[in-house]
Amino acid sequence: MKLKGLTVLATMVVICALALIVPAASAGAQPEPSTPFLISGWVIYPNGAPVTNPSVSINITNTSEVLTAETNASSNYYQILTSSGNVSEGNIVKFNASNGNVKEFNHTVTDAEMTNGGFVQNITISGIAKHVVISEVCINAGDSNESEWVELYNPTDSPINMTGWHWCYFPSDKNWNNSYRNKAFPEGATIPRHGFYLILVSGSVNETPDWNLGYSGHQLSDTAGSIGIFPFDPDTKTAEAAKNGRIDAVGWGTSVEYVYETVNASVPASGESLQRKVSDSINEGAGPAWDTNNNSADFFVQTAPNPQNTGTKPVPPIPEMSTLILFASGLVMLVCYVVLRRVK
């Protein structure tokens, strides 16, 4: 009986030893963890202004996974950290960067980038809007009615139906989901390609408004306030959701607390208006579509307001810089061709 007990004890010792050895062997068989691969950079506008809190994502050709960058609301820096096991030399990284305007492009991973464990990719996003913008705001026309109106502009190549959209006015202390005036666009309201849409808030205007809100008396503050255009009723959303889902907004006056983009625009005097720029350095001559999400940088005080409606002749936005370069190159080639012909 004593021998039997020793046999049982020995068997238990062997089993315990095997239990310790097998996991250790299995753990030793695991591959070493791969090294990190960092993709990072800065997002800017063509004029060098930062695109704060940009949306950046990538897709690597050898995986179906979409990786979203870490960003910060107060910075234009982004970073995407993945594993080097997900990336190989020659892979194409498809970038999608947005702040309302979208920039898409491809990057081919090099051997040096694999060795370095990543790469820096700075991104320039167009300052020309690809969506409907608030193009001009008159908060006091200087007439006996202190007339008020808002003009929209469509810089895209197609007409846009605004059914379901909302026009809202916010006093200086109201948040994005707490408007003072809120109107749904008329059913079928459409803004033409490269065209305008005129909203009369109160009073009268020398051009026929496309939409008369019908308010009597002064509505928009002469010192500080905001106008927003939304694809939904912002008062049914959280303040953050309303802000992030806006189509466009402009705030004027330094005391505006919530509804504005980066820095408030200046306050126009009676008889003046706030007008959106054509580009960073151009105010006239093409469609007013400059949009860097900075009201102070995107608008200027217009001393001769010019309300325009859907009947106004369409005006395309200024071409992108690459298009201008191609156009200029084409002109140079044409001139050279003419000169050579004359020499012959």
Protein Blocks (a to p, Z undefined) as FASTA:
>chain_A
ZZmmmmmmmmmmmmmmmmmmmmmmmmmmpccdddddddddddddfkopacehiacddddf
kbcbdcdddddfkbcbdcddddfklpcehiacdddddehiacdddddddfklmmnopacd
dddddfbdcbdcdfbdcfbgoianopacdddddfbfbdcdfehiacddddfkbcfklcfb
dcdddehiacdehiacdddfbhcdfbdcfbdghigcjfbdfkbccddddfbdfklpcfkl
mmmmpmbdcdedjklmklcghiacddddehiacdddfblmlcghiacfbcghiaklmpcc
dfbdcdddfkbccddddddfklmmmmmmmmmmmmmmmmmmmmZZ
